[in-house]
């Protein structure tokens, strides 16, 4: 990363500007703008998130917004209602009121004397969700957006549910927002009202997991703000990016395929991070790309921002399994359109433990009828999934999937022949299966792996399907035990090169704990050979398709604000098994330690702890915990929030037990407990 001190425009900063909403609530903004905007109005770029601009995102904000402002834009970073130094209460994600607030912010910005009336929105994760959702509402001033790590489908492709199966990240993210939504504002900005504002937040916040668990199927709650409901609502240009290690890589190609507006896609090897901060590397000069994007769409510059391919993707080379990579070897590939005419679906039949490739079917003795329809059975133990990593990798602590061989021991495994030439895929693989189950509620997990000559298996991508959702996004329907069904499992999109000498492996299992919550009972699944197949999106390696690709610039940003690490961070990811009582636990610690933000003299501590447990193959023993401690101190101001959310289950319901405690110094000034049950809905 190269830090720049000299930028084309001199920038001034206002750290607490109150923007009035129509209901009287005021939202806090930090604004960076060129000095020249006093006399020459400029476009404004909004980032709109709940993660506390004064402290928790201060370092990142100071790298991005002064850089873009220094290239001739007004940059505005707003704390959502009820977070940071904004008034009000944040009760849930992506509500109608949140989007109305954003529309009012954009109108307010467009009317400022230093704004020329045009605006853009940018962001990562929540900020990207917000930008895409607001773009679908078509506010008058919004000219373009640039989004990273997002979804267009809140039910089918977010951290709540996947293929109708409940993800453990539903609990983890609920714990995150339970903590963020109950932190106090800073008295240095809001004054003596800070205690009243803090108490209002704590008194009006409930554990976020409760609401998310009450919507276990695709209903109006998830349809709201899901752009996939009507892509035509988005009419402004979109620059969309993500990373193959992230949980949000699929939405980029869906937008490219479905939007009818100028659009560009970029997918690197990264986890849940901006591309210029990308890990695993290589990171790229993303802020330079943003400036070029804004210059074209907000200032009308003829700079070639829309030239070149619709999609640029990092084609990953084979690597040994690891929970973390500094760099992923590979190369950038271009696709002029998406869907790409250079990608063809290769349908590969599944026979006894084999993936039959076109050129090996005859040699294998599989005529296409021999053994057709014979069952292959699997009943996976709860231990399958302990090396799955996170649904969305943050690369801290190391959270990518490890060697899949132990997972494969509890799975139904199909291997290809040893490859004699490279095979590259780009897009989403599918598994089409004919199957039956011995229980009315069951799931199937499909994993695609790259198997090296030494036997090590690196997971390439995976997919989940709650089989009561086998007919798609409609109403789930129980299975009739013993009856045969057809089902299709879509795996996450990926760009992967399989080298000669390696094998491709498909593994099917009936559980994937703790990445996904297990069904109510163990399931014996029968998969029928000959009528089941793997579909791979094979990319052509013709000379035209693999012409040299122009390199991205080096990652650069404005110099970040000074920060001193007072207490060292801690990262831990442990899998434990007790062979006396057969108790298993996965424990994750992500502790930032304590850092001092020198500009404000504020000491900030943030610790997250997750724990997932089970006993033997008792599927009702699955349990999860998400605990957070957030502390802020400066002088005689010393406050902290502690939240804990526990999720357990029976065959018929989920049980949520949660606590919220607020402290001034060592004195507890607020405490609340929740104990509630939510019925399981074919889950």
TAFENNOR-V717962 format. One record per residue. N is the residue number from 0. RES is the residue in one small letter. OMEGA is omega in radians with two decimals (999 if undefined). Layout:
# TAFENNOR-V717962
n->N res->RES omega->OMEGA
n->N res->RES omega->OMEGA
This chain:
# TAFENNOR-V717962
n->0 res->x omega->3.09
n->1 res->x omega->3.14
n->2 res->x omega->-3.09
n->3 res->x omega->3.06
n->4 res->x omega->-3.12
n->5 res->x omega->-3.13
n->6 res->x omega->-3.06
n->7 res->x omega->-3.11
n->8 res->x omega->2.96
n->9 res->x omega->-3.00
n->10 res->x omega->2.98
n->11 res->x omega->-2.99
n->12 res->x omega->2.98
n->13 res->x omega->-2.93
n->14 res->x omega->3.13
n->15 res->x omega->3.11
n->16 res->x omega->-3.10
n->17 res->x omega->3.12
n->18 res->x omega->-3.06
n->19 res->x omega->3.01
n->20 res->x omega->-3.04
n->21 res->x omega->3.13
n->22 res->x omega->3.09
n->23 res->x omega->3.09
n->24 res->x omega->3.13
n->25 res->x omega->-3.14
n->26 res->x omega->-3.06
n->27 res->x omega->-3.14
n->28 res->x omega->2.89
n->29 res->x omega->-3.03
n->30 res->x omega->2.99
n->31 res->x omega->3.10
n->32 res->x omega->3.10
n->33 res->x omega->3.09
n->34 res->x omega->-3.11
n->35 res->x omega->-3.13
n->36 res->x omega->3.06
n->37 res->x omega->-3.11
n->38 res->x omega->-3.13
n->39 res->x omega->-3.09
n->40 res->x omega->-3.06
n->41 res->x omega->3.04
n->42 res->x omega->3.13
n->43 res->x omega->3.12
n->44 res->x omega->-3.08
n->45 res->x omega->2.88
n->46 res->x omega->-2.88
n->47 res->x omega->-3.01
n->48 res->x omega->-3.08
n->49 res->x omega->-2.90
n->50 res->x omega->2.91
n->51 res->x omega->-3.10
n->52 res->x omega->-3.05
n->53 res->x omega->-3.09
n->54 res->x omega->-2.93
n->55 res->x omega->3.04
n->56 res->x omega->-3.06
n->57 res->x omega->-3.10
n->58 res->x omega->-3.13
n->59 res->x omega->3.14
n->60 res->x omega->-3.09
n->61 res->x omega->3.08
n->62 res->x omega->-3.01
n->63 res->x omega->-2.91
n->64 res->x omega->3.03
n->65 res->x omega->3.11
n->66 res->x omega->-3.11
n->67 res->x omega->3.08
n->68 res->x omega->3.12
n->69 res->x omega->3.05
n->70 res->x omega->2.96
n->71 res->x omega->3.12
n->72 res->x omega->2.94
n->73 res->x omega->-3.14
n->74 res->x omega->-3.01
n->75 res->x omega->3.13
n->76 res->x omega->-3.04
n->77 res->x omega->2.95
n->78 res->x omega->3.07
n->79 res->x omega->3.04
n->80 res->x omega->3.08
n->81 res->x omega->3.10
n->82 res->x omega->3.13
n->83 res->x omega->-3.10
n->84 res->x omega->3.07
n->85 res->x omega->3.12
n->86 res->x omega->3.06
n->87 res->x omega->-3.06
n->88 res->x omega->3.02
n->89 res->x omega->-3.04
n->90 res->x omega->-3.07
n->91 res->x omega->-3.12
n->92 res->x omega->2.91
n->93 res->x omega->3.11
n->94 res->x omega->3.12
n->95 res->x omega->-3.13
n->96 res->x omega->3.10
n->97 res->x omega->-3.14
n->98 res->x omega->3.05
n->99 res->x omega->3.08
n->100 res->x omega->-3.12
n->101 res->x omega->3.10
n->102 res->x omega->3.13
n->103 res->x omega->3.08
n->104 res->x omega->-3.13
n->105 res->x omega->3.11
n->106 res->x omega->3.11
n->107 res->x omega->3.13
n->108 res->x omega->-3.09
n->109 res->x omega->-3.11
n->110 res->x omega->-3.14
n->111 res->x omega->3.13
n->112 res->x omega->3.13
n->113 res->x omega->3.10
n->114 res->x omega->-3.12
n->115 res->x omega->3.09
n->116 res->x omega->3.12
n->117 res->x omega->-3.11
n->118 res->x omega->2.98
n->119 res->x omega->3.05
n->120 res->x omega->3.13
n->121 res->x omega->3.06
n->122 res->x omega->3.04
n->123 res->x omega->3.05
n->124 res->x omega->-3.10
n->125 res->x omega->3.14
n->126 res->x omega->3.09
n->127 res->x omega->3.04
n->128 res->x omega->-3.08
n->129 res->x omega->-3.11
n->130 res->x omega->-3.13
n->131 res->x omega->-3.13
n->132 res->x omega->3.12
n->133 res->x omega->3.10
n->134 res->x omega->3.13
n->135 res->x omega->3.10
n->136 res->x omega->3.00
n->137 res->x omega->3.05
n->138 res->x omega->-2.95
n->139 res->x omega->-3.02
n->140 res->x omega->-2.98
n->141 res->x omega->-3.05
n->142 res->x omega->-3.09
n->143 res->x omega->3.06
n->144 res->x omega->3.05
n->145 res->x omega->-2.94
n->146 res->x omega->3.13
n->147 res->x omega->3.03
n->148 res->x omega->-3.00
n->149 res->x omega->2.96
n->150 res->x omega->3.00
n->151 res->x omega->-3.07
n->152 res->x omega->-2.98
n->153 res->x omega->3.13
n->154 res->x omega->-2.96
n->155 res->x omega->-3.01
n->156 res->x omega->3.05
n->157 res->x omega->-3.03
n->158 res->x omega->3.13
n->159 res->x omega->-3.06
n->160 res->x omega->3.10
n->161 res->x omega->-3.08
n->162 res->x omega->-3.10
n->163 res->x omega->3.10
n->164 res->x omega->-3.13
n->165 res->x omega->3.12
n->166 res->x omega->3.07
n->167 res->x omega->3.06
n->168 res->x omega->3.02
n->169 res->x omega->3.09
n->170 res->x omega->-3.08
n->171 res->x omega->-3.12
n->172 res->x omega->3.05
n->173 res->x omega->3.08
n->174 res->x omega->3.10
n->175 res->x omega->-3.05
n->176 res->x omega->3.02
n->177 res->x omega->3.12
n->178 res->x omega->-3.09
n->179 res->x omega->-3.07
n->180 res->x omega->-3.09
n->181 res->x omega->3.08
n->182 res->x omega->-3.09
n->183 res->x omega->2.93
n->184 res->x omega->-3.11
n->185 res->x omega->3.13
n->186 res->x omega->3.12
n->187 res->x omega->3.11
n->188 res->x omega->-3.07
n->189 res->x omega->3.10
n->190 res->x omega->-3.03
n->191 res->x omega->3.13
n->192 res->x omega->-2.98
n->193 res->x omega->-3.12
n->194 res->x omega->3.13
n->195 res->x omega->3.12
n->196 res->x omega->3.13
n->197 res->x omega->-3.13
n->198 res->x omega->3.10
n->199 res->x omega->3.13
n->200 res->x omega->-3.08
n->201 res->x omega->-3.10
n->202 res->x omega->-3.04
n->203 res->x omega->3.12
n->204 res->x omega->3.04
n->205 res->x omega->3.08
n->206 res->x omega->-3.05
n->207 res->x omega->-3.13
n->208 res->x omega->-3.11
n->209 res->x omega->-3.09
n->210 res->x omega->-3.10
n->211 res->x omega->3.12
n->212 res->x omega->3.12
n->213 res->x omega->-3.13
n->214 res->x omega->-3.04
n->215 res->x omega->3.05
n->216 res->x omega->-3.09
n->217 res->x omega->3.14
n->218 res->x omega->-3.08
n->219 res->x omega->3.10
n->220 res->x omega->-3.14
n->221 res->x omega->3.14
n->222 res->x omega->3.11
n->223 res->x omega->3.10
n->224 res->x omega->2.97
n->225 res->x omega->-3.06
n->226 res->x omega->3.13
n->227 res->x omega->3.09
n->228 res->x omega->3.09
n->229 res->x omega->-3.10
n->230 res->x omega->-3.10
n->231 res->x omega->3.10
n->232 res->x omega->-3.14
n->233 res->x omega->-3.06
n->234 res->x omega->3.14
n->235 res->x omega->3.12
n->236 res->x omega->-3.05
n->237 res->x omega->2.94
n->238 res->x omega->-3.00
n->239 res->x omega->-3.14
n->240 res->x omega->3.04
n->241 res->x omega->-3.13
n->242 res->x omega->-3.12
n->243 res->x omega->3.12
n->244 res->x omega->-3.12
n->245 res->x omega->3.04
n->246 res->x omega->-2.99
n->247 res->x omega->-3.08
n->248 res->x omega->-2.99
n->249 res->x omega->-3.01
n->250 res->x omega->-3.12
n->251 res->x omega->-3.10
n->252 res->x omega->3.07
n->253 res->x omega->3.10
n->254 res->x omega->3.14
n->255 res->x omega->-3.09
n->256 res->x omega->-2.94
n->257 res->x omega->-3.14
n->258 res->x omega->3.06
n->259 res->x omega->-3.10
n->260 res->x omega->3.10
n->261 res->x omega->-3.02
n->262 res->x omega->3.08
n->263 res->x omega->3.13
n->264 res->x omega->-3.12
n->265 res->x omega->3.11
n->266 res->x omega->3.12
n->267 res->x omega->3.13
n->268 res->x omega->-2.82
n->269 res->x omega->2.94
n->270 res->x omega->-2.99
n->271 res->x omega->-3.06
n->272 res->x omega->2.99
n->273 res->x omega->-3.09
n->274 res->x omega->3.13
n->275 res->x omega->3.04
n->276 res->x omega->-2.92
n->277 res->x omega->3.01
n->278 res->x omega->-0.08
n->279 res->x omega->3.11
n->280 res->x omega->0.18
n->281 res->x omega->2.95
n->282 res->x omega->-3.10
n->283 res->x omega->3.10
n->284 res->x omega->-3.05
n->285 res->x omega->-3.13
n->286 res->x omega->3.03
n->287 res->x omega->3.10
n->288 res->x omega->3.11
n->289 res->x omega->-3.13
n->290 res->x omega->3.13
n->291 res->x omega->3.10
n->292 res->x omega->-3.13
n->293 res->x omega->3.14
n->294 res->x omega->-3.11
n->295 res->x omega->-2.98
n->296 res->x omega->-3.13
n->297 res->x omega->3.13
n->298 res->x omega->3.08
n->299 res->x omega->-3.12
n->300 res->x omega->3.07
n->301 res->x omega->-2.98
n->302 res->x omega->3.09
n->303 res->x omega->-3.10
n->304 res->x omega->-3.13
n->305 res->x omega->3.09
n->306 res->x omega->3.06
n->307 res->x omega->-2.99
n->308 res->x omega->3.04
n->309 res->x omega->-3.10
n->310 res->x omega->2.91
n->311 res->x omega->-3.07
n->312 res->x omega->3.12
n->313 res->x omega->3.10
n->314 res->x omega->-3.01
n->315 res->x omega->3.02
n->316 res->x omega->3.10
n->317 res->x omega->3.07
n->318 res->x omega->3.02
n->319 res->x omega->3.13
n->320 res->x omega->3.11
n->321 res->x omega->3.09
n->322 res->x omega->3.13
n->323 res->x omega->3.06
n->324 res->x omega->2.99
n->325 res->x omega->3.13
n->326 res->x omega->2.97
n->327 res->x omega->3.11
n->328 res->x omega->3.14
n->329 res->x omega->-3.14
n->330 res->x omega->3.05
n->331 res->x omega->3.03
n->332 res->x omega->-3.10
n->333 res->x omega->2.97
n->334 res->x omega->-3.06
n->335 res->x omega->3.12
n->336 res->x omega->3.00
n->337 res->x omega->0.04
n->338 res->x omega->-3.04
n->339 res->x omega->3.07
n->340 res->x omega->-3.13
n->341 res->x omega->-3.12
n->342 res->x omega->3.14
n->343 res->x omega->3.09
n->344 res->x omega->3.04
n->345 res->x omega->-3.12
n->346 res->x omega->-3.03
n->347 res->x omega->-3.12
n->348 res->x omega->3.09
n->349 res->x omega->3.01
n->350 res->x omega->-3.01
n->351 res->x omega->3.05
n->352 res->x omega->-3.14
n->353 res->x omega->2.88
n->354 res->x omega->-3.03
n->355 res->x omega->3.08
n->356 res->x omega->-3.05
n->357 res->x omega->-3.03
n->358 res->x omega->-3.13
n->359 res->x omega->-3.06
n->360 res->x omega->-3.12
n->361 res->x omega->-3.10
n->362 res->x omega->-3.08
n->363 res->x omega->-3.10
n->364 res->x omega->3.13
n->365 res->x omega->-3.07
n->366 res->x omega->-3.06
n->367 res->x omega->3.10
n->368 res->x omega->-3.12
n->369 res->x omega->3.09
n->370 res->x omega->-3.07
n->371 res->x omega->3.06
n->372 res->x omega->3.11
n->373 res->x omega->-3.10
n->374 res->x omega->2.94
n->375 res->x omega->-2.94
n->376 res->x omega->3.09
n->377 res->x omega->2.97
n->378 res->x omega->-2.96
n->379 res->x omega->3.01
n->380 res->x omega->3.12
n->381 res->x omega->-3.14
n->382 res->x omega->3.09
n->383 res->x omega->-3.10
n->384 res->x omega->-3.11
n->385 res->x omega->3.09
n->386 res->x omega->-3.07
n->387 res->x omega->-3.04
n->388 res->x omega->-3.12
n->389 res->x omega->3.01
n->390 res->x omega->3.05
n->391 res->x omega->-3.12
n->392 res->x omega->3.02
n->393 res->x omega->3.13
n->394 res->x omega->3.10
n->395 res->x omega->-0.14
n->396 res->x omega->3.11
n->397 res->x omega->-2.95
n->398 res->x omega->3.06
n->399 res->x omega->-3.11
n->400 res->x omega->3.13
n->401 res->x omega->-3.11
n->402 res->x omega->-3.00
n->403 res->x omega->-3.05
n->404 res->x omega->3.12
n->405 res->x omega->3.07
n->406 res->x omega->-3.09
n->407 res->x omega->3.12
n->408 res->x omega->3.11
n->409 res->x omega->-3.04
n->410 res->x omega->2.99
n->411 res->x omega->-2.93
n->412 res->x omega->3.07
n->413 res->x omega->3.13
n->414 res->x omega->3.00
n->415 res->x omega->2.92
n->416 res->x omega->3.03
n->417 res->x omega->-3.11
n->418 res->x omega->3.12
n->419 res->x omega->3.09
n->420 res->x omega->-3.12
n->421 res->x omega->3.04
n->422 res->x omega->-3.12
n->423 res->x omega->3.06
n->424 res->x omega->3.08
n->425 res->x omega->-3.10
n->426 res->x omega->-3.07
n->427 res->x omega->2.95
n->428 res->x omega->3.07
n->429 res->x omega->3.00
n->430 res->x omega->3.08
n->431 res->x omega->-3.04
n->432 res->x omega->2.86
n->433 res->x omega->-2.99
n->434 res->x omega->2.96
n->435 res->x omega->-3.12
n->436 res->x omega->-3.13
n->437 res->x omega->3.12
n->438 res->x omega->-3.09
n->439 res->x omega->3.10
n->440 res->x omega->-3.07
n->441 res->x omega->3.04
n->442 res->x omega->3.01
n->443 res->x omega->3.14
n->444 res->x omega->3.12
n->445 res->x omega->3.11
n->446 res->x omega->3.06
n->447 res->x omega->-3.07
n->448 res->x omega->3.03
n->449 res->x omega->-3.06
n->450 res->x omega->-3.12
n->451 res->x omega->3.11
n->452 res->x omega->3.13
n->453 res->x omega->3.08
n->454 res->x omega->3.13
n->455 res->x omega->-3.05
n->456 res->x omega->3.12
n->457 res->x omega->3.13
n->458 res->x omega->3.14
n->459 res->x omega->3.09
n->460 res->x omega->-3.10
n->461 res->x omega->3.05
n->462 res->x omega->3.14
n->463 res->x omega->3.00
n->464 res->x omega->2.89
n->465 res->x omega->-2.96
n->466 res->x omega->2.98
n->467 res->x omega->3.08
n->468 res->x omega->-3.03
n->469 res->x omega->-3.11
n->470 res->x omega->3.06
n->471 res->x omega->-2.95
n->472 res->x omega->3.10
n->473 res->x omega->-3.12
n->474 res->x omega->3.08
n->475 res->x omega->-3.10
n->476 res->x omega->3.12
n->477 res->x omega->3.00
n->478 res->x omega->2.95
n->479 res->x omega->-3.08
n->480 res->x omega->3.12
n->481 res->x omega->-3.13
n->482 res->x omega->3.11
n->483 res->x omega->3.09
n->484 res->x omega->2.93
n->485 res->x omega->3.12
n->486 res->x omega->3.10
n->487 res->x omega->3.08
n->488 res->x omega->3.06
n->489 res->x omega->3.10
n->490 res->x omega->3.10
n->491 res->x omega->3.10
n->492 res->x omega->-3.10
n->493 res->x omega->2.93
n->494 res->x omega->-3.02
n->495 res->x omega->3.05
n->496 res->x omega->3.07
n->497 res->x omega->-3.05
n->498 res->x omega->3.03
n->499 res->x omega->-3.13
n->500 res->x omega->3.11
n->501 res->x omega->3.03
n->502 res->x omega->2.98
n->503 res->x omega->-3.12
n->504 res->x omega->2.97
n->505 res->x omega->3.14
n->506 res->x omega->3.12
n->507 res->x omega->3.11
n->508 res->x omega->-3.12
n->509 res->x omega->3.04
n->510 res->x omega->3.11
n->511 res->x omega->-3.06
n->512 res->x omega->0.18
n->513 res->x omega->3.11
n->514 res->x omega->3.11
n->515 res->x omega->3.13
n->516 res->x omega->-3.09
n->517 res->x omega->3.04
n->518 res->x omega->-3.06
n->519 res->x omega->-3.09
n->520 res->x omega->2.97
n->521 res->x omega->-3.06
n->522 res->x omega->2.97
n->523 res->x omega->-3.08
n->524 res->x omega->3.05
n->525 res->x omega->3.10
n->526 res->x omega->-3.01
n->527 res->x omega->-3.07
n->528 res->x omega->3.11
n->529 res->x omega->3.10
n->530 res->x omega->3.08
n->531 res->x omega->-3.06
n->532 res->x omega->3.03
n->533 res->x omega->3.06
n->534 res->x omega->-3.13
n->535 res->x omega->3.07
n->536 res->x omega->-3.01
n->537 res->x omega->-3.11
n->538 res->x omega->3.11
n->539 res->x omega->3.09
n->540 res->x omega->-3.14
n->541 res->x omega->-3.01
n->542 res->x omega->-3.11
n->543 res->x omega->-3.10
n->544 res->x omega->-3.09
n->545 res->x omega->3.05
n->546 res->x omega->3.13
n->547 res->x omega->-3.10
n->548 res->x omega->3.10
n->549 res->x omega->-3.09
n->550 res->x omega->2.95
n->551 res->x omega->3.06
n->552 res->x omega->3.08
n->553 res->x omega->3.10
n->554 res->x omega->3.10
n->555 res->x omega->-3.11
n->556 res->x omega->2.98
n->557 res->x omega->3.14
n->558 res->x omega->-3.08
n->559 res->x omega->3.07
n->560 res->x omega->-3.11
n->561 res->x omega->3.13
n->562 res->x omega->3.13
n->563 res->x omega->3.11
n->564 res->x omega->-3.11
n->565 res->x omega->3.10
n->566 res->x omega->-3.05
n->567 res->x omega->3.06
n->568 res->x omega->3.10
n->569 res->x omega->3.07
n->570 res->x omega->-3.10
n->571 res->x omega->3.06
n->572 res->x omega->-3.03
n->573 res->x omega->3.01
n->574 res->x omega->-3.07
n->575 res->x omega->3.08
n->576 res->x omega->3.08
n->577 res->x omega->-3.08
n->578 res->x omega->3.00
n->579 res->x omega->-3.14
n->580 res->x omega->3.08
n->581 res->x omega->3.10
n->582 res->x omega->3.11
n->583 res->x omega->3.12
n->584 res->x omega->2.94
n->585 res->x omega->-3.12
n->586 res->x omega->-3.11
n->587 res->x omega->3.08
n->588 res->x omega->3.02
n->589 res->x omega->-3.04
n->590 res->x omega->-3.13
n->591 res->x omega->-3.04
n->592 res->x omega->3.09
n->593 res->x omega->3.11
n->594 res->x omega->3.08
n->595 res->x omega->3.04
n->596 res->x omega->-2.94
n->597 res->x omega->-3.13
n->598 res->x omega->-3.07
n->599 res->x omega->-3.09
n->600 res->x omega->-3.09
n->601 res->x omega->3.03
n->602 res->x omega->-3.05
n->603 res->x omega->3.07
n->604 res->x omega->-3.10
n->605 res->x omega->-3.12
n->606 res->x omega->3.07
n->607 res->x omega->3.13
n->608 res->x omega->3.05
n->609 res->x omega->3.11
n->610 res->x omega->3.14
n->611 res->x omega->-3.01
n->612 res->x omega->3.01
n->613 res->x omega->3.13
n->614 res->x omega->3.13
n->615 res->x omega->3.11
n->616 res->x omega->3.04
n->617 res->x omega->-3.04
n->618 res->x omega->3.08
n->619 res->x omega->3.09
n->620 res->x omega->-3.13
n->621 res->x omega->3.13
n->622 res->x omega->3.13
n->623 res->x omega->3.11
n->624 res->x omega->3.02
n->625 res->x omega->-3.08
n->626 res->x omega->-3.11
n->627 res->x omega->2.96
n->628 res->x omega->3.12
n->629 res->x omega->-3.10
n->630 res->x omega->3.12
n->631 res->x omega->-3.12
n->632 res->x omega->3.08
n->633 res->x omega->-3.10
n->634 res->x omega->-3.13
n->635 res->x omega->3.06
n->636 res->x omega->-3.08
n->637 res->x omega->-3.06
n->638 res->x omega->3.03
n->639 res->x omega->3.09
n->640 res->x omega->3.05
n->641 res->x omega->3.10
n->642 res->x omega->3.05
n->643 res->x omega->3.09
n->644 res->x omega->3.11
n->645 res->x omega->3.08
n->646 res->x omega->3.06
n->647 res->x omega->-3.05
n->648 res->x omega->2.84
n->649 res->x omega->3.08
n->650 res->x omega->-2.99
n->651 res->x omega->-3.05
n->652 res->x omega->2.96
n->653 res->x omega->3.12
n->654 res->x omega->-3.14
n->655 res->x omega->3.04
n->656 res->x omega->-3.04
n->657 res->x omega->3.08
n->658 res->x omega->3.06
n->659 res->x omega->3.12
n->660 res->x omega->3.07
n->661 res->x omega->-3.07
n->662 res->x omega->2.84
n->663 res->x omega->-2.97
n->664 res->x omega->3.10
n->665 res->x omega->-3.14
n->666 res->x omega->3.10
n->667 res->x omega->-3.07
n->668 res->x omega->3.11
n->669 res->x omega->3.08
n->670 res->x omega->3.09
n->671 res->x omega->-3.12
n->672 res->x omega->3.07
n->673 res->x omega->3.02
n->674 res->x omega->-3.03
n->675 res->x omega->3.12
n->676 res->x omega->3.10
n->677 res->x omega->3.14
n->678 res->x omega->3.02
n->679 res->x omega->-3.08
n->680 res->x omega->-3.10
n->681 res->x omega->-3.07
n->682 res->x omega->999
